[in-house]
Amino acid sequence: MPTTTRLTDYIDSATLQDIQDALASVANVKATILDPDGRPLTQTTVSKRFETRSAAIAAARDWKGDSGLEEPFTAPIIVSNVRLGSIVIEPAKSAPMRAALVRELAEKLNLPAAQVRTLAEAINQETLHRKTAGVQFLYLLANAIARLCEQEMQLRRRIAELTTLFNISTMLTDARGLQQTLDRITSAVARALGVKACSLRLLDEHRQELIIKSVFNLSDAYVQKGPIVLSKSGVDREALTGKVVYVAEMATDKRIAYPEDTRREGIVSVLCAALMYKGQPIGVLRVYTAEKKEFSDFEVQLLQSIASQAAIAIENARLQQEALEKERLQRQVQIAAEVQRRMIPAEAPRAFGFDIAGLYVPCFELGGDFYDFIRFGESGVGITVGDVVGKGLPASLLMASVRAAIRAYASDIYDLDEIMNRVNRAITADTRSNEFVTLWYGTLDYARRLVTYCTAGHEPPLLIRGGEIHELTVGGMVIGVDASERYSKQVVQLEKGDVLFVYTDGLTDAMNFAGEKFGKQRMRAALLGHVHLPAEQIGRQMIWESRRFVGLSRRIDDTTLVIVKVTD
């Protein structure tokens, strides 16, 4: 505590005078409250009650103690180990004690009335023979005044702390973005504690190094002096345990990583506090002084409080930044999803003698499944069903590439197997080792009722004829793995009543809470039960059968269906 602190900083002169007068009236003594230099802070006599006892006070001056000299009793008033004043009493002649005066003094001193009465009576009755009771009462009074000062001091410190925290909180609330929040913290801390400079470092993702994020009044040379690795910085390691660390002289302390740089920077003492969020350290807040300084308990507590509030502000700014970034990405995903939805045909082709339908049920906003119809005028249509490995944006982009490649080659090349060869080479050149596509591509000749197809690692489509199910398996391996792969094709003659059912594995892999898949057997049984329906109804019923089996369990894959039914 600064030595300029005075008793009257915490208790005003009027209150001190009131306490003195109450003591004089109750104990029948002459009381005086002095400053540390012995100068009176109160008037000797202001109470009319005490003026009536002037004769008794005059007689008290002739009282001699054991030494044969005048011996007034003196007790120091000490607050936080600093003597702010003293109180002196001198014995006077005995006078009757009034209960009201005792209560009044007890209330002022925040002491039990019985204790005040007992000690006051002891002074009145025993002072002429023993000084014990008088000294006890005197120190009781001095300590009571000291406690009032302590309470006032703590209250003022708390008000100052809360005011500072409120101002900093208001300032941080107005900050926009993480960096502005960090910069406002360092400048506010430096001003609040009246120090030369301040720095803020945050732990890296590996929690092995403290990365500088913001400084106030530190040179670029000092900031760029080198990394702060925890294994080499004892001060920061100690601070990250939650303890406020004080270094009197940084240039000579072995815990400092760059002592010479601190000397060149002109900083001497440092106070270091951890930024703690939910019990975990996220960084370190340091304040520096240009001269050697010993920080008070109030300053240490204030730095801790600011560090706690700063940690919350930093995490909130981080979360806000992440939320904005997430929102931005979500907007991009929504745009990509809209583009992907436009790649799915709005309606199926219409041709005499055929009922064609396509359904796409994505698992997420962006998926890897797709189907497409490539119209060849009035003569026929190309049908593509694919499933890209993975989910989200990468799968969506790969799906778009495959779709574009098929459309490009199908417009110029007649042979279906050659189309698949070229699509495979193009996709293999642009994909990684863990990226591939299962693909089925077929062309439907309306007039001749012919389907020419190739299955590239895809679930074999099903041809339902006369109540029996046949798999169309001719083709090759998945697209995008081996550029040298060669694909085969097959031509199938369709008949009236035939149903061609092309699907992705999202249908059969749908799983219930018991971990059981819908599976091919259930799919085939359901398909035979609905084959008499129109093409779109067949698809919707198959989706319904799958959902009914899964129940409330979350779907984990996209589902795509294309149904071709020969009606005439």
C-alpha positions as a Python dict, from the first residue, in 0.01 Angstrom:
ca = {
    (1, 'M'): (0, 0, 0),
    (2, 'P'): (143, 348, -80),
    (3, 'T'): (276, 541, 220),
    (4, 'T'): (64, 843, 121),
    (5, 'T'): (-248, 663, 242),
    (6, 'R'): (-415, 847, 530),
    (7, 'L'): (-664, 750, 794),
    (8, 'T'): (-906, 1011, 662),
    (9, 'D'): (-896, 840, 319),
    (10, 'Y'): (-1119, 571, 467),
    (11, 'I'): (-1302, 742, 754),
    (12, 'D'): (-1396, 1107, 725),
    (13, 'S'): (-1305, 1356, 999),
    (14, 'A'): (-1665, 1393, 1116),
    (15, 'T'): (-1695, 1019, 1182),
    (16, 'L'): (-1363, 1013, 1367),
    (17, 'Q'): (-1475, 1310, 1578),
    (18, 'D'): (-1802, 1134, 1656),
    (19, 'I'): (-1620, 818, 1768),
    (20, 'Q'): (-1384, 1023, 1983),
    (21, 'D'): (-1668, 1211, 2153),
    (22, 'A'): (-1857, 888, 2218),
    (23, 'L'): (-1549, 736, 2379),
    (24, 'A'): (-1495, 1043, 2595),
    (25, 'S'): (-1855, 1042, 2711),
    (26, 'V'): (-1877, 669, 2785),
    (27, 'A'): (-1538, 613, 2944),
    (28, 'N'): (-1504, 953, 3106),
    (29, 'V'): (-1167, 1011, 2943),
    (30, 'K'): (-1008, 1272, 2728),
    (31, 'A'): (-960, 1116, 2381),
    (32, 'T'): (-759, 1238, 2082),
    (33, 'I'): (-704, 1076, 1739),
    (34, 'L'): (-368, 1158, 1581),
    (35, 'D'): (-207, 1107, 1238),
    (36, 'P'): (123, 911, 1203),
    (37, 'D'): (320, 1227, 1276),
    (38, 'G'): (129, 1295, 1598),
    (39, 'R'): (-84, 1577, 1461),
    (40, 'P'): (-446, 1572, 1581),
    (41, 'L'): (-711, 1469, 1330),
    (42, 'T'): (-993, 1568, 1567),
    (43, 'Q'): (-1067, 1851, 1804),
    (44, 'T'): (-997, 1779, 2166),
    (45, 'T'): (-1342, 1885, 2284),
    (46, 'V'): (-1656, 1929, 2076),
    (47, 'S'): (-1910, 1737, 2280),
    (48, 'K'): (-2110, 1943, 2526),
    (49, 'R'): (-2128, 1635, 2745),
    (50, 'F'): (-1752, 1635, 2767),
    (51, 'E'): (-1731, 2008, 2837),
    (52, 'T'): (-1929, 1957, 3158),
    (53, 'R'): (-1648, 1733, 3276),
    (54, 'S'): (-1365, 1978, 3220),
    (55, 'A'): (-1285, 1978, 3587),
    (56, 'A'): (-1252, 1601, 3587),
    (57, 'I'): (-1026, 1614, 3279),
    (58, 'A'): (-808, 1874, 3448),
    (59, 'A'): (-781, 1652, 3752),
    (60, 'A'): (-685, 1356, 3531),
    (61, 'R'): (-374, 1539, 3418),
    (62, 'D'): (-238, 1514, 3773),
    (63, 'W'): (-274, 1135, 3763),
    (64, 'K'): (55, 953, 3797),
    (65, 'G'): (118, 599, 3680),
    (66, 'D'): (358, 348, 3824),
    (67, 'S'): (651, 550, 3690),
    (68, 'G'): (539, 860, 3874),
    (69, 'L'): (502, 1048, 3544),
    (70, 'E'): (209, 1137, 3329),
    (71, 'E'): (120, 825, 3128),
    (72, 'P'): (-155, 868, 2870),
    (73, 'F'): (-254, 549, 2692),
    (74, 'T'): (-173, 532, 2317),
    (75, 'A'): (-280, 269, 2060),
    (76, 'P'): (-178, 278, 1690),
    (77, 'I'): (-437, 251, 1411),
    (78, 'I'): (-279, 9, 1159),
    (79, 'V'): (-429, -80, 821),
    (80, 'S'): (-250, -330, 592),
    (81, 'N'): (69, -302, 798),
    (82, 'V'): (75, 77, 764),
    (83, 'R'): (24, 304, 1064),
    (84, 'L'): (-240, 556, 965),
    (85, 'G'): (-277, 719, 1306),
    (86, 'S'): (-320, 658, 1677),
    (87, 'I'): (-568, 716, 1958),
    (88, 'V'): (-471, 852, 2299),
    (89, 'I'): (-670, 854, 2622),
    (90, 'E'): (-597, 1002, 2964),
    (91, 'P'): (-778, 898, 3283),
    (92, 'A'): (-1031, 1132, 3448),
    (93, 'K'): (-1248, 1117, 3757),
    (94, 'S'): (-1516, 856, 3767),
    (95, 'A'): (-1869, 949, 3649),
    (96, 'P'): (-2193, 756, 3608),
    (97, 'M'): (-2217, 558, 3281),
    (98, 'R'): (-2527, 592, 3069),
    (99, 'A'): (-2665, 291, 2880),
    (100, 'A'): (-2765, 504, 2582),
    (101, 'L'): (-2411, 631, 2538),
    (102, 'V'): (-2276, 277, 2556),
    (103, 'R'): (-2515, 162, 2282),
    (104, 'E'): (-2427, 462, 2070),
    (105, 'L'): (-2054, 390, 2087),
    (106, 'A'): (-2106, 18, 2027),
    (107, 'E'): (-2306, 92, 1711),
    (108, 'K'): (-2039, 326, 1577),
    (109, 'L'): (-1766, 70, 1637),
    (110, 'N'): (-1973, -227, 1524),
    (111, 'L'): (-1898, -402, 1855),
    (112, 'P'): (-2122, -578, 2112),
    (113, 'A'): (-2264, -329, 2361),
    (114, 'A'): (-2188, -563, 2652),
    (115, 'Q'): (-1821, -574, 2561),
    (116, 'V'): (-1800, -194, 2538),
    (117, 'R'): (-1974, -153, 2875),
    (118, 'T'): (-1749, -406, 3048),
    (119, 'L'): (-1427, -249, 2927),
    (120, 'A'): (-1543, 108, 2984),
    (121, 'E'): (-1644, 24, 3341),
    (122, 'A'): (-1308, -140, 3392),
    (123, 'I'): (-1135, 178, 3280),
    (124, 'N'): (-1347, 393, 3512),
    (125, 'Q'): (-1301, 163, 3808),
    (126, 'E'): (-949, 31, 3772),
    (127, 'T'): (-737, 280, 3585),
    (128, 'L'): (-606, 436, 3907),
    (129, 'H'): (-465, 101, 4015),
    (130, 'R'): (-398, -96, 3692),
    (131, 'K'): (-354, -4, 3327),
    (132, 'T'): (-463, -347, 3189),
    (133, 'A'): (-828, -267, 3128),
    (134, 'G'): (-750, 74, 2985),
    (135, 'V'): (-496, -61, 2738),
    (136, 'Q'): (-733, -343, 2640),
    (137, 'F'): (-1014, -98, 2572),
    (138, 'L'): (-787, 142, 2389),
    (139, 'Y'): (-659, -128, 2151),
    (140, 'L'): (-1013, -255, 2104),
    (141, 'L'): (-1114, 90, 1988),
    (142, 'A'): (-808, 132, 1764),
    (143, 'N'): (-865, -210, 1605),
    (144, 'A'): (-1231, -130, 1549),
    (145, 'I'): (-1132, 187, 1363),
    (146, 'A'): (-876, -12, 1166),
    (147, 'R'): (-1140, -265, 1069),
    (148, 'L'): (-1365, 12, 946),
    (149, 'C'): (-1075, 135, 736),
    (150, 'E'): (-1010, -215, 601),
    (151, 'Q'): (-1374, -256, 507),
    (152, 'E'): (-1378, 81, 335),
    (153, 'M'): (-1051, 0, 159),
    (154, 'Q'): (-1178, -337, 36),
    (155, 'L'): (-1501, -177, -75),
    (156, 'R'): (-1316, 91, -270),
    (157, 'R'): (-1087, -166, -428),
    (158, 'R'): (-1382, -381, -525),
    (159, 'I'): (-1561, -81, -673),
    (160, 'A'): (-1247, 13, -865),
    (161, 'E'): (-1208, -346, -988),
    (162, 'L'): (-1572, -374, -1093),
    (163, 'T'): (-1557, -36, -1263),
    (164, 'T'): (-1247, -140, -1456),
    (165, 'L'): (-1397, -475, -1551),
    (166, 'F'): (-1721, -310, -1656),
    (167, 'N'): (-1538, -63, -1876),
    (168, 'I'): (-1328, -338, -2032),
    (169, 'S'): (-1634, -558, -2079),
    (170, 'T'): (-1818, -276, -2253),
    (171, 'M'): (-1521, -211, -2475),
    (172, 'L'): (-1478, -579, -2567),
    (173, 'T'): (-1848, -617, -2638),
    (174, 'D'): (-1820, -352, -2907),
    (175, 'A'): (-1523, -526, -3067),
    (176, 'R'): (-1575, -675, -3411),
    (177, 'G'): (-1372, -982, -3486),
    (178, 'L'): (-1111, -1176, -3293),
    (179, 'Q'): (-813, -953, -3368),
    (180, 'Q'): (-990, -635, -3258),
    (181, 'T'): (-1087, -810, -2936),
    (182, 'L'): (-725, -911, -2870),
    (183, 'D'): (-592, -561, -2942),
    (184, 'R'): (-846, -401, -2712),
    (185, 'I'): (-754, -639, -2431),
    (186, 'T'): (-383, -548, -2436),
    (187, 'S'): (-442, -174, -2453),
    (188, 'A'): (-709, -183, -2180),
    (189, 'V'): (-492, -388, -1943),
    (190, 'A'): (-195, -154, -1986),
    (191, 'R'): (-412, 149, -1906),
    (192, 'A'): (-592, -17, -1615),
    (193, 'L'): (-268, -118, -1439),
    (194, 'G'): (-66, 186, -1546),
    (195, 'V'): (219, -22, -1693),
    (196, 'K'): (457, 36, -1984),
    (197, 'A'): (340, -247, -2210),
    (198, 'C'): (127, -556, -2243),
    (199, 'S'): (132, -871, -2456),
    (200, 'L'): (-112, -1154, -2524),
    (201, 'R'): (-9, -1497, -2649),
    (202, 'L'): (-230, -1795, -2726),
    (203, 'L'): (-136, -2162, -2722),
    (204, 'D'): (-91, -2329, -3059),
    (205, 'E'): (-297, -2634, -3158),
    (206, 'H'): (-30, -2867, -3016),
    (207, 'R'): (-16, -2669, -2688),
    (208, 'Q'): (363, -2654, -2708),
    (209, 'E'): (420, -2293, -2811),
    (210, 'L'): (271, -1955, -2724),
    (211, 'I'): (197, -1757, -3040),
    (212, 'I'): (197, -1378, -3015),
    (213, 'K'): (-145, -1240, -3107),
    (214, 'S'): (-147, -884, -2976),
    (215, 'V'): (91, -635, -2812),
    (216, 'F'): (65, -287, -2670),
    (217, 'N'): (371, -56, -2676),
    (218, 'L'): (628, -324, -2759),
    (219, 'S'): (871, -288, -3050),
    (220, 'D'): (865, -514, -3354),
    (221, 'A'): (1219, -626, -3271),
    (222, 'Y'): (1109, -751, -2930),
    (223, 'V'): (795, -915, -3063),
    (224, 'Q'): (994, -1096, -3333),
    (225, 'K'): (1280, -1200, -3104),
    (226, 'G'): (1188, -1567, -3134),
    (227, 'P'): (929, -1830, -3045),
    (228, 'I'): (808, -1882, -2689),
    (229, 'V'): (836, -2258, -2647),
    (230, 'L'): (688, -2379, -2320),
    (231, 'S'): (974, -2618, -2254),
    (232, 'K'): (1212, -2318, -2243),
    (233, 'S'): (991, -2061, -2067),
    (234, 'G'): (957, -2135, -1697),
    (235, 'V'): (750, -1825, -1633),
    (236, 'D'): (483, -1925, -1882),
    (237, 'R'): (477, -2289, -1771),
    (238, 'E'): (419, -2175, -1415),
    (239, 'A'): (154, -1922, -1518),
    (240, 'L'): (-40, -2179, -1722),
    (241, 'T'): (-103, -2374, -1402),
    (242, 'G'): (-332, -2088, -1298),
    (243, 'K'): (-83, -1901, -1079),
    (244, 'V'): (-2, -1533, -1130),
    (245, 'V'): (376, -1514, -1172),
    (246, 'Y'): (580, -1208, -1077),
    (247, 'V'): (935, -1141, -1198),
    (248, 'A'): (1114, -849, -1036),
    (249, 'E'): (1398, -823, -1290),
    (250, 'M'): (1352, -1001, -1620),
    (251, 'A'): (1710, -951, -1735),
    (252, 'T'): (1849, -1162, -1451),
    (253, 'D'): (1573, -1418, -1395),
    (254, 'K'): (1657, -1768, -1524),
    (255, 'R'): (1291, -1837, -1605),
    (256, 'I'): (1294, -1575, -1881),
    (257, 'A'): (1369, -1712, -2230),
    (258, 'Y'): (1519, -1393, -2381),
    (259, 'P'): (1675, -1186, -2100),
    (260, 'E'): (1901, -974, -2325),
    (261, 'D'): (1609, -873, -2543),
    (262, 'T'): (1416, -753, -2237),
    (263, 'R'): (1711, -534, -2137),
    (264, 'R'): (1729, -378, -2483),
    (265, 'E'): (1352, -324, -2482),
    (266, 'G'): (1375, -133, -2154),
    (267, 'I'): (1138, -350, -1952),
    (268, 'V'): (1222, -461, -1600),
    (269, 'S'): (939, -625, -1406),
    (270, 'V'): (665, -847, -1543),
    (271, 'L'): (339, -989, -1410),
    (272, 'C'): (207, -1291, -1595),
    (273, 'A'): (-142, -1445, -1571),
    (274, 'A'): (-299, -1736, -1757),
    (275, 'L'): (-603, -1698, -1979),
    (276, 'M'): (-827, -1974, -1846),
    (277, 'Y'): (-1146, -2091, -2019),
    (278, 'K'): (-1357, -2359, -1853),
    (279, 'G'): (-1063, -2463, -1637),
    (280, 'Q'): (-822, -2500, -1930),
    (281, 'P'): (-543, -2254, -2022),
    (282, 'I'): (-566, -2099, -2368),
    (283, 'G'): (-288, -1844, -2342),
    (284, 'V'): (-96, -1594, -2132),
    (285, 'L'): (-145, -1224, -2053),
    (286, 'R'): (169, -1028, -1954),
    (287, 'V'): (218, -673, -1828),
    (288, 'Y'): (560, -504, -1826),
    (289, 'T'): (704, -207, -1636),
    (290, 'A'): (994, 21, -1724),
    (291, 'E'): (1117, 22, -1365),
    (292, 'K'): (1133, -237, -1094),
    (293, 'K'): (790, -261, -941),
    (294, 'E'): (629, -479, -678),
    (295, 'F'): (263, -523, -766),
    (296, 'S'): (5, -490, -489),
    (297, 'D'): (-248, -760, -407),
    (298, 'F'): (-513, -542, -566),
    (299, 'E'): (-320, -520, -893),
    (300, 'V'): (-262, -896, -896),
    (301, 'Q'): (-630, -965, -837),
    (302, 'L'): (-727, -710, -1100),
    (303, 'L'): (-502, -875, -1360),
    (304, 'Q'): (-650, -1215, -1275),
    (305, 'S'): (-1002, -1080, -1313),
    (306, 'I'): (-921, -913, -1643),
    (307, 'A'): (-751, -1231, -1769),
    (308, 'S'): (-1059, -1437, -1683),
    (309, 'Q'): (-1287, -1195, -1862),
    (310, 'A'): (-1046, -1170, -2155),
    (311, 'A'): (-1041, -1549, -2196),
    (312, 'I'): (-1420, -1555, -2224),
    (313, 'A'): (-1414, -1267, -2473),
    (314, 'I'): (-1149, -1443, -2683),
    (315, 'E'): (-1342, -1770, -2695),
    (316, 'N'): (-1663, -1585, -2776),
    (317, 'A'): (-1486, -1403, -3058),
    (318, 'R'): (-1347, -1734, -3181),
    (319, 'L'): (-1690, -1893, -3175),
    (320, 'Q'): (-1837, -1593, -3353),
    (321, 'Q'): (-1566, -1611, -3616),
    (322, 'E'): (-1621, -1985, -3659),
    (323, 'A'): (-1995, -1927, -3684),
    (324, 'L'): (-1945, -1666, -3956),
    (325, 'E'): (-1710, -1899, -4139),
    (326, 'K'): (-1955, -2185, -4101),
    (327, 'E'): (-2234, -1963, -4229),
    (328, 'R'): (-2023, -1864, -4528),
    (329, 'L'): (-1943, -2227, -4604),
    (330, 'Q'): (-2306, -2320, -4558),
    (331, 'R'): (-2404, -2061, -4816),
    (332, 'Q'): (-2148, -2210, -5054),
    (333, 'V'): (-2282, -2559, -4986),
    (334, 'Q'): (-2636, -2440, -5051),
    (335, 'I'): (-2527, -2291, -5382),
    (336, 'A'): (-2347, -2615, -5473),
    (337, 'A'): (-2652, -2818, -5370),
    (338, 'E'): (-2871, -2602, -5589),
    (339, 'V'): (-2634, -2658, -5881),
    (340, 'Q'): (-2637, -3032, -5813),
    (341, 'R'): (-3017, -3041, -5800),
    (342, 'R'): (-3027, -2875, -6140),
    (343, 'M'): (-2814, -3164, -6274),
    (344, 'I'): (-3088, -3410, -6178),
    (345, 'P'): (-3342, -3430, -6463),
    (346, 'A'): (-3658, -3236, -6389),
    (347, 'E'): (-3866, -3502, -6563),
    (348, 'A'): (-3822, -3841, -6726),
    (349, 'P'): (-3838, -3895, -7103),
    (350, 'R'): (-4172, -3989, -7256),
    (351, 'A'): (-4189, -4244, -7533),
    (352, 'F'): (-4463, -4464, -7677),
    (353, 'G'): (-4459, -4809, -7519),
    (354, 'F'): (-4237, -4710, -7226),
    (355, 'D'): (-4294, -4578, -6875),
    (356, 'I'): (-3973, -4424, -6738),
    (357, 'A'): (-3914, -4269, -6393),
    (358, 'G'): (-3620, -4154, -6184),
    (359, 'L'): (-3598, -4081, -5807),
    (360, 'Y'): (-3315, -3931, -5604),
    (361, 'V'): (-3320, -3919, -5222),
    (362, 'P'): (-3004, -3747, -5083),
    (363, 'C'): (-2875, -3830, -4738),
    (364, 'F'): (-2709, -3491, -4694),
    (365, 'E'): (-2741, -3155, -4864),
    (366, 'L'): (-2469, -3260, -5108),
    (367, 'G'): (-2450, -3617, -5227),
    (368, 'G'): (-2252, -3850, -5451),
    (369, 'D'): (-2541, -4030, -5620),
    (370, 'F'): (-2681, -3916, -5952),
    (371, 'Y'): (-2885, -4022, -6250),
    (372, 'D'): (-2920, -3866, -6591),
    (373, 'F'): (-3118, -3899, -6912),
    (374, 'I'): (-2936, -3819, -7239),
    (375, 'R'): (-3197, -3784, -7507),
    (376, 'F'): (-3115, -3900, -7861),
    (377, 'G'): (-3401, -3728, -8038),
    (378, 'E'): (-3705, -3947, -8095),
    (379, 'S'): (-3505, -4268, -8136),
    (380, 'G'): (-3396, -4336, -7782),
    (381, 'V'): (-3235, -4223, -7458),
    (382, 'G'): (-2913, -4281, -7266),
    (383, 'I'): (-2959, -4366, -6898),
    (384, 'T'): (-2685, -4310, -6638),
    (385, 'V'): (-2691, -4409, -6271),
    (386, 'G'): (-2378, -4352, -6060),
    (387, 'D'): (-2253, -4357, -5703),
    (388, 'V'): (-1940, -4162, -5609),
    (389, 'V'): (-1748, -4283, -5305),
    (390, 'G'): (-1777, -4043, -5012),
    (391, 'K'): (-2012, -3761, -4923),
    (392, 'G'): (-2030, -3385, -4931),
    (393, 'L'): (-1861, -3137, -5163),
    (394, 'P'): (-1577, -3363, -5296),
    (395, 'A'): (-1823, -3635, -5394),
    (396, 'S'): (-2053, -3376, -5550),
    (397, 'L'): (-1772, -3233, -5763),
    (398, 'L'): (-1661, -3577, -5878),
    (399, 'M'): (-2019, -3664, -5962),
    (400, 'A'): (-2043, -3352, -6181),
    (401, 'S'): (-1721, -3450, -6359),
    (402, 'V'): (-1846, -3801, -6436),
    (403, 'R'): (-2180, -3672, -6558),
    (404, 'A'): (-2011, -3417, -6785),
    (405, 'A'): (-1768, -3677, -6923),
    (406, 'I'): (-2046, -3921, -7013),
    (407, 'R'): (-2248, -3650, -7183),
    (408, 'A'): (-1944, -3530, -7377),
    (409, 'Y'): (-1844, -3874, -7508),
    (410, 'A'): (-2199, -3999, -7564),
    (411, 'S'): (-2266, -3717, -7810),
    (412, 'D'): (-1982, -3823, -8045),
    (413, 'I'): (-1921, -4194, -7990),
    (414, 'Y'): (-2162, -4469, -8079),
    (415, 'D'): (-1998, -4769, -7914),
    (416, 'L'): (-2106, -4779, -7550),
    (417, 'D'): (-1805, -4977, -7431),
    (418, 'E'): (-1570, -4719, -7583),
    (419, 'I'): (-1760, -4442, -7405),
    (420, 'M'): (-1697, -4618, -7075),
    (421, 'N'): (-1327, -4669, -7158),
    (422, 'R'): (-1278, -4298, -7226),
    (423, 'V'): (-1476, -4187, -6922),
    (424, 'N'): (-1262, -4416, -6705),
    (425, 'R'): (-933, -4278, -6845),
    (426, 'A'): (-1048, -3918, -6799),
    (427, 'I'): (-1167, -3967, -6442),
    (428, 'T'): (-862, -4175, -6341),
    (429, 'A'): (-633, -3892, -6451),
    (430, 'D'): (-805, -3644, -6219),
    (431, 'T'): (-878, -3851, -5908),
    (432, 'R'): (-680, -3967, -5608),
    (433, 'S'): (-624, -4328, -5515),
    (434, 'N'): (-918, -4330, -5272),
    (435, 'E'): (-1166, -4172, -5515),
    (436, 'F'): (-1374, -4381, -5753),
    (437, 'V'): (-1722, -4415, -5900),
    (438, 'T'): (-1956, -4708, -5954),
    (439, 'L'): (-2146, -4648, -6276),
    (440, 'W'): (-2416, -4802, -6493),
    (441, 'Y'): (-2473, -4666, -6840),
    (442, 'G'): (-2726, -4797, -7086),
    (443, 'T'): (-2898, -4683, -7404),
    (444, 'L'): (-3261, -4758, -7481),
    (445, 'D'): (-3371, -4795, -7845),
    (446, 'Y'): (-3742, -4716, -7846),
    (447, 'A'): (-3828, -4870, -8182),
    (448, 'R'): (-3640, -5199, -8142),
    (449, 'R'): (-3690, -5228, -7764),
    (450, 'L'): (-3320, -5286, -7713),
    (451, 'V'): (-3112, -5198, -7406),
    (452, 'T'): (-2735, -5183, -7453),
    (453, 'Y'): (-2557, -5146, -7121),
    (454, 'C'): (-2230, -5162, -6925),
    (455, 'T'): (-2198, -5208, -6549),
    (456, 'A'): (-1879, -5050, -6405),
    (457, 'G'): (-1856, -5189, -6053),
    (458, 'H'): (-2216, -5085, -5988),
    (459, 'E'): (-2490, -5288, -5823),
    (460, 'P'): (-2622, -5503, -6110),
    (461, 'P'): (-2957, -5370, -6232),
    (462, 'L'): (-3252, -5608, -6215),
    (463, 'L'): (-3467, -5715, -6507),
    (464, 'I'): (-3805, -5848, -6392),
    (465, 'R'): (-3975, -6068, -6653),
    (466, 'G'): (-4261, -6308, -6593),
    (467, 'G'): (-4221, -6295, -6215),
    (468, 'E'): (-3848, -6374, -6228),
    (469, 'I'): (-3554, -6147, -6157),
    (470, 'H'): (-3239, -6140, -6372),
    (471, 'E'): (-2919, -5945, -6295),
    (472, 'L'): (-2742, -5745, -6567),
    (473, 'T'): (-2377, -5793, -6473),
    (474, 'V'): (-2170, -5735, -6788),
    (475, 'G'): (-1917, -5451, -6772),
    (476, 'G'): (-1598, -5404, -6569),
    (477, 'M'): (-1447, -5257, -6254),
    (478, 'V'): (-1523, -4921, -6093),
    (479, 'I'): (-1443, -4596, -6273),
    (480, 'G'): (-1135, -4397, -6168),
    (481, 'V'): (-896, -4665, -6044),
    (482, 'D'): (-721, -4825, -6343),
    (483, 'A'): (-687, -4625, -6664),
    (484, 'S'): (-609, -4942, -6861),
    (485, 'E'): (-933, -5117, -6768),
    (486, 'R'): (-1142, -5227, -7067),
    (487, 'Y'): (-1519, -5250, -7043),
    (488, 'S'): (-1766, -5487, -7206),
    (489, 'K'): (-2123, -5427, -7314),
    (490, 'Q'): (-2434, -5639, -7353),
    (491, 'V'): (-2750, -5598, -7557),
    (492, 'V'): (-3082, -5709, -7405),
    (493, 'Q'): (-3406, -5748, -7595),
    (494, 'L'): (-3698, -5615, -7395),
    (495, 'E'): (-4052, -5754, -7399),
    (496, 'K'): (-4388, -5617, -7304),
    (497, 'G'): (-4431, -5622, -6925),
    (498, 'D'): (-4056, -5614, -6855),
    (499, 'V'): (-3935, -5386, -6576),
    (500, 'L'): (-3575, -5263, -6566),
    (501, 'F'): (-3480, -5157, -6210),
    (502, 'V'): (-3150, -4966, -6167),
    (503, 'Y'): (-3052, -4863, -5813),
    (504, 'T'): (-2766, -4753, -5587),
    (505, 'D'): (-2659, -4935, -5271),
    (506, 'G'): (-2823, -4672, -5048),
    (507, 'L'): (-3143, -4877, -5091),
    (508, 'T'): (-3004, -5214, -4980),
    (509, 'D'): (-2762, -5075, -4719),
    (510, 'A'): (-3033, -4886, -4527),
    (511, 'M'): (-2998, -5004, -4166),
    (512, 'N'): (-3236, -5019, -3871),
    (513, 'F'): (-3153, -4965, -3502),
    (514, 'A'): (-3063, -5332, -3464),
    (515, 'G'): (-2785, -5289, -3722),
    (516, 'E'): (-2965, -5504, -3978),
    (517, 'K'): (-2960, -5399, -4343),
    (518, 'F'): (-3264, -5386, -4569),
    (519, 'G'): (-3068, -5611, -4802),
    (520, 'K'): (-3117, -5754, -5150),
    (521, 'Q'): (-3355, -6028, -5045),
    (522, 'R'): (-3608, -5784, -4895),
    (523, 'M'): (-3559, -5552, -5190),
    (524, 'R'): (-3638, -5829, -5441),
    (525, 'A'): (-3942, -5945, -5251),
    (526, 'A'): (-4076, -5589, -5230),
    (527, 'L'): (-4002, -5531, -5599),
    (528, 'L'): (-4197, -5837, -5705),
    (529, 'G'): (-4487, -5716, -5494),
    (530, 'H'): (-4502, -5376, -5665),
    (531, 'V'): (-4396, -5457, -6021),
    (532, 'H'): (-4751, -5421, -6148),
    (533, 'L'): (-4759, -5049, -6059),
    (534, 'P'): (-4656, -4760, -6286),
    (535, 'A'): (-4282, -4688, -6296),
    (536, 'E'): (-4284, -4389, -6060),
    (537, 'Q'): (-4510, -4573, -5814),
    (538, 'I'): (-4274, -4870, -5816),
    (539, 'G'): (-3989, -4636, -5719),
    (540, 'R'): (-4183, -4460, -5445),
    (541, 'Q'): (-4304, -4789, -5299),
    (542, 'M'): (-3948, -4921, -5286),
    (543, 'I'): (-3835, -4606, -5102),
    (544, 'W'): (-4127, -4649, -4863),
    (545, 'E'): (-4043, -5017, -4797),
    (546, 'S'): (-3687, -4918, -4713),
    (547, 'R'): (-3795, -4636, -4479),
    (548, 'R'): (-4048, -4856, -4305),
    (549, 'F'): (-3776, -5112, -4235),
    (550, 'V'): (-3529, -4850, -4110),
    (551, 'G'): (-3783, -4674, -3887),
    (552, 'L'): (-3642, -4369, -3708),
    (553, 'S'): (-3282, -4471, -3765),
    (554, 'R'): (-3084, -4210, -3955),
    (555, 'R'): (-3007, -4278, -4320),
    (556, 'I'): (-2636, -4297, -4399),
    (557, 'D'): (-2632, -4299, -4779),
    (558, 'D'): (-2804, -4148, -5082),
    (559, 'T'): (-3060, -4355, -5271),
    (560, 'T'): (-3113, -4331, -5645),
    (561, 'L'): (-3360, -4533, -5856),
    (562, 'V'): (-3436, -4546, -6227),
    (563, 'I'): (-3726, -4763, -6348),
    (564, 'V'): (-3805, -4846, -6708),
    (565, 'K'): (-4129, -5036, -6770),
    (566, 'V'): (-4230, -5173, -7112),
    (567, 'T'): (-4602, -5104, -7147),
    (568, 'D'): (-4669, -5198, -7511),
}
